[in-house]
Amino acid sequence: MLDGMTASWAEAPRPRLLLVAHGTRSAVGRRVLGRLLLETRKRLTGVDCRIAWVDVQAPGPSRVLADGVPTVVVPAFLARGFHVIHDVGRAVADAPGPVVQTPHLGSEPEVVRALVQRLAEAGATGVLGADAVVLGAAGSRDEASLAETRTLAGTLSDLLRVPVVAGFASTASPTVAEAVTQLRERGHQRIAVATHLLAPGFFADRIAAAGGDITSEPLGVHSEMVDLIVRRYREHFARIHL
C-alpha cells in the first residue's frame, strides 16, 4: 500500500494544498496554525501549501481558489459541522479550477493518538493520572457532528480505561463545566479535560476554565496532526486531473 502510494507520489504532478481552518483572534492560536502549515510544507516538498479561513481571518477559501489552480482542500476541522459542509463545501463547488476536498480531520487514529499523548504530557495518564476524562470540544448545532465527538469519547474511554464523556464549549450540551460537575457527582476525584481543539483561542480558554483538575493542551503542531494532513493530501492528490 505504502509502496504504491510512494510511486504515485513520485510520478504525478503535484497540485496545491489548501488547508482550511476556522480562524481565531488569538495571536498564539494564529501562530500555532501557521506552524502547522509550515511543518506540513516541510513534509510536502515541492507542493505549494497555503491556508485559508472560514471566519475571523482572511483570506477565505473562495478567494484562494478563485485563481483556478488545481488544489487539494483539507478541512482542518475535528468534526464535520456547518463550516465543513457549507463554507468549505461551497467554496470547492464554486471553484473554477480542478479541486478536490478531502474528509475533515475527524476521529482518525492520528487524532486519537495525539489526544492521548497530550493527556500524558499533562500528567493525566498512568497510576497517578485522572480517574475520569471530559473530551472538551467546540460544539455544533449539527447532530452528526456531536455524535462524532461522543463516539470519539467512547474510543478514548476504551483506550484509557476510565470513563470519558463529551463536553462542549459552545452551542451543545453538556458544557465542559457541566460534564466535569457530573463526573464529580459520580464520585470521581481527579478529572482531566482533553482539549479537542487544534489551537489556543476563545474555546480553549473556556475549556481550560471549566474546572478540571488537569487540562491538556490543544492538538496544535503535534506530529500526528501533521502526519494526518499529509496523508489526506497524498490520498487525494491523484484524483485531480492536471
C-alpha positions as CSV (number, residue, x, y, z in Angstrom):
1,M,0.0,0.0,0.0
2,L,2.7,2.5,1.0
3,D,4.9,1.4,-2.0
4,G,2.1,2.2,-4.4
5,M,1.3,5.5,-2.7
6,T,5.0,6.4,-2.8
7,A,5.3,5.5,-6.5
8,S,2.2,7.6,-7.4
9,W,3.6,10.5,-5.4
10,A,6.9,10.4,-7.2
11,E,5.3,10.2,-10.7
12,A,2.3,12.5,-10.6
13,P,2.3,16.3,-10.9
14,R,1.6,17.9,-7.6
15,P,-1.4,20.2,-7.1
16,R,-1.6,22.9,-4.4
17,L,-2.6,22.1,-0.8
18,L,-5.1,24.4,0.8
19,L,-5.6,23.9,4.5
20,V,-8.9,25.5,5.6
21,A,-9.2,26.3,9.3
22,H,-11.8,28.2,11.4
23,G,-9.7,31.3,12.2
24,T,-9.1,32.9,15.6
25,R,-8.5,36.3,17.2
26,S,-5.8,34.8,19.4
27,A,-2.3,35.7,18.3
28,V,-1.0,32.5,19.9
29,G,-3.6,30.5,18.0
30,R,-2.7,32.1,14.7
31,R,1.0,31.3,15.4
32,V,0.2,27.7,16.1
33,L,-1.8,27.3,12.9
34,G,0.9,29.0,11.0
35,R,3.4,26.5,12.4
36,L,1.1,23.6,11.5
37,L,1.2,24.9,7.9
38,L,5.0,25.3,8.0
39,E,5.5,21.7,9.3
40,T,3.2,20.4,6.6
41,R,5.1,22.3,3.9
42,K,8.3,20.7,5.1
43,R,6.9,17.3,4.6
44,L,5.4,18.0,1.1
45,T,8.5,19.1,-0.8
46,G,7.6,20.9,-4.0
47,V,4.0,21.5,-3.1
48,D,2.5,25.0,-2.8
49,C,0.9,24.8,0.7
50,R,-1.4,27.6,1.8
51,I,-4.0,28.3,4.5
52,A,-7.4,29.9,4.3
53,W,-10.1,30.7,7.0
54,V,-13.9,30.4,7.2
55,D,-14.3,33.1,9.9
56,V,-12.5,35.9,11.7
57,Q,-9.4,35.9,9.4
58,A,-8.8,36.3,5.7
59,P,-8.4,35.1,3.0
60,G,-11.4,32.8,2.8
61,P,-11.1,29.6,0.7
62,S,-13.2,31.1,-2.2
63,R,-10.7,33.9,-2.6
64,V,-7.7,31.5,-2.8
65,L,-9.5,29.0,-5.1
66,A,-10.6,31.8,-7.5
67,D,-7.3,31.6,-9.3
68,G,-8.2,28.2,-10.8
69,V,-5.0,26.5,-9.7
70,P,-5.5,22.7,-9.2
71,T,-5.9,22.3,-5.4
72,V,-6.5,19.6,-2.7
73,V,-8.5,21.2,0.0
74,V,-8.1,19.7,3.5
75,P,-10.6,21.0,6.1
76,A,-8.7,21.4,9.3
77,F,-11.7,20.6,11.5
78,L,-12.1,17.9,14.1
79,A,-15.8,17.3,13.5
80,R,-18.0,17.6,10.4
81,G,-20.2,20.5,11.0
82,F,-21.6,23.6,9.3
83,H,-18.2,25.0,8.3
84,V,-17.1,21.8,6.6
85,I,-20.4,21.2,4.8
86,H,-21.3,24.8,4.0
87,D,-18.3,27.1,3.9
88,V,-15.7,24.7,2.6
89,G,-18.1,22.7,0.5
90,R,-19.5,25.7,-1.2
91,A,-16.1,27.2,-1.9
92,V,-15.0,23.9,-3.5
93,A,-18.2,23.6,-5.6
94,D,-17.8,27.1,-6.9
95,A,-14.1,26.9,-7.7
96,P,-13.3,27.5,-11.4
97,G,-10.3,25.1,-11.4
98,P,-9.9,21.4,-10.6
99,V,-10.4,21.0,-6.9
100,V,-10.9,18.0,-4.6
101,Q,-12.0,18.2,-1.0
102,T,-10.7,15.6,1.4
103,P,-12.6,14.5,4.5
104,H,-12.1,16.6,7.6
105,L,-9.6,15.5,10.2
106,G,-12.3,13.7,12.2
107,S,-11.5,10.9,14.6
108,E,-8.7,9.3,12.6
109,P,-6.1,7.2,14.5
110,E,-3.7,10.1,14.4
111,V,-6.2,12.3,16.2
112,V,-6.8,9.7,18.9
113,R,-3.0,9.2,19.4
114,A,-2.4,12.9,19.6
115,L,-5.2,13.3,22.2
116,V,-3.8,10.5,24.4
117,Q,-0.3,11.9,24.1
118,R,-1.4,15.4,25.1
119,L,-3.2,13.9,28.1
120,A,0.0,12.1,29.0
121,E,2.1,15.3,28.7
122,A,-0.4,16.9,31.1
123,G,0.0,14.1,33.7
124,A,-3.5,12.7,33.1
125,T,-2.5,9.1,32.4
126,G,-0.7,6.4,34.4
127,V,-1.0,5.3,38.1
128,L,-1.4,8.9,39.3
129,G,-3.4,10.1,36.4
130,A,-7.1,11.0,36.0
131,D,-9.9,8.7,37.1
132,A,-12.2,10.3,34.5
133,V,-11.9,12.5,31.4
134,V,-14.0,15.1,29.7
135,L,-13.4,15.4,26.0
136,G,-13.7,19.1,25.5
137,A,-14.9,20.0,22.0
138,A,-16.0,23.3,20.4
139,G,-19.6,22.2,19.9
140,S,-22.0,22.3,17.0
141,R,-25.7,22.5,16.1
142,D,-25.2,19.6,13.7
143,E,-26.3,16.3,15.4
144,A,-23.9,14.2,13.3
145,S,-21.0,16.4,14.4
146,L,-22.0,15.9,18.1
147,A,-22.4,12.2,17.6
148,E,-18.9,12.0,16.1
149,T,-17.5,13.7,19.2
150,R,-19.4,11.3,21.5
151,T,-18.2,8.3,19.6
152,L,-14.6,9.5,19.9
153,A,-15.2,9.8,23.7
154,G,-16.1,6.2,23.7
155,T,-12.9,5.3,21.8
156,L,-10.8,7.2,24.3
157,S,-12.6,5.5,27.2
158,D,-11.7,2.1,25.8
159,L,-8.0,3.1,25.4
160,L,-7.6,4.9,28.8
161,R,-9.8,2.5,30.8
162,V,-11.6,5.3,32.6
163,P,-14.9,7.0,31.9
164,V,-14.7,9.6,29.2
165,V,-17.7,11.9,28.4
166,A,-18.0,14.6,25.8
167,G,-18.5,18.2,26.8
168,F,-18.8,21.3,24.6
169,A,-17.5,24.8,24.8
170,S,-20.5,26.3,22.8
171,T,-23.9,25.6,21.4
172,A,-24.4,22.0,22.6
173,S,-24.8,20.3,26.0
174,P,-23.5,19.3,28.3
175,T,-21.0,22.1,28.6
176,V,-17.5,21.1,29.6
177,A,-18.1,22.6,33.1
178,E,-21.3,20.6,33.4
179,A,-19.6,17.4,32.4
180,V,-16.9,18.0,35.0
181,T,-19.6,18.6,37.6
182,Q,-21.5,15.5,36.6
183,L,-18.3,13.3,37.0
184,R,-17.6,14.8,40.4
185,E,-21.2,14.0,41.5
186,R,-20.5,10.4,40.4
187,G,-17.5,10.3,42.8
188,H,-14.6,10.9,40.6
189,Q,-11.7,12.6,42.3
190,R,-9.2,13.6,39.6
191,I,-10.8,14.7,36.4
192,A,-8.9,15.6,33.3
193,V,-10.2,17.7,30.4
194,A,-8.8,16.6,26.9
195,T,-8.8,19.7,24.8
196,H,-10.2,18.6,21.5
197,L,-9.2,21.7,19.5
198,L,-6.4,22.5,17.1
199,A,-5.2,25.8,18.6
200,P,-5.4,28.1,21.5
201,G,-8.2,30.7,21.5
202,F,-11.6,31.6,22.9
203,F,-12.9,28.0,23.1
204,A,-9.6,26.7,24.5
205,D,-9.7,29.4,27.2
206,R,-13.3,28.4,28.0
207,I,-12.3,24.7,28.3
208,A,-9.3,25.5,30.5
209,A,-11.6,27.4,32.9
210,A,-14.2,24.5,33.2
211,G,-12.9,23.2,36.5
212,G,-10.9,20.1,35.5
213,D,-8.0,19.1,37.7
214,I,-5.9,18.7,34.6
215,T,-6.4,20.2,31.2
216,S,-4.3,19.1,28.2
217,E,-3.0,21.5,25.5
218,P,-4.7,21.8,22.1
219,L,-3.5,19.3,19.5
220,G,-1.7,22.1,17.6
221,V,1.5,21.1,15.8
222,H,1.6,17.6,17.2
223,S,3.5,15.3,14.7
224,E,0.4,13.1,14.4
225,M,-1.7,16.1,13.1
226,V,1.0,16.9,10.5
227,D,1.0,13.2,9.5
228,L,-2.7,13.2,9.1
229,I,-2.8,16.4,6.9
230,V,0.0,14.9,4.7
231,R,-1.9,11.6,4.5
232,R,-5.1,13.3,3.5
233,Y,-3.2,15.2,0.7
234,R,-1.4,12.2,-0.6
235,E,-4.5,10.0,-0.6
236,H,-6.4,12.5,-2.8
237,F,-4.0,14.5,-5.0
238,A,-4.1,11.9,-7.8
239,R,-7.8,12.5,-8.2
240,I,-7.1,15.9,-9.7
241,H,-6.5,15.7,-13.5
242,L,-3.9,18.3,-14.3
